[in-house]
Amino acid sequence: MSEDRSQMDLPLGRGVDLQRRTKAAVAKALKNCPLSREQIADRINEALENEGSPYRLTPTTLDRWAAPSDSTHNIPAWLVAVFCQVTGSRDLLALPAEVLGLAVVGEREKHLITLGEAQLQSANLARQRKRAMEALEALR
């Protein structure tokens, strides 16, 4: 997929409210996840241990990441993917993408995009074919 640099030309400051929105997304993911905070912390710690990371988090850390009043504790960017995987929420991944005018899509959506692009190409080829046929007919 080609990179569209125009997406990066958005006005600065669009992400100013990102900390509040990040904490809200963490809080929503924690609330909607069927796992307890202890289970979420355990699963994240298990993933970190599997990667050889010495970092360990506690349920209190999760609460601090979600607390709007705590501006000093934020989820590290390198933990966002595993947090989203454990909680089953994409919202946190979508925030920085949204600030850049992008979107996070799943496997199904990727295939739908590919299908749409193929249909557009097919329509363009059909128009070219029709024009070529008309030009050939005019030469008879």
Disulfide bonds with the S-S distance in Angstrom:
none
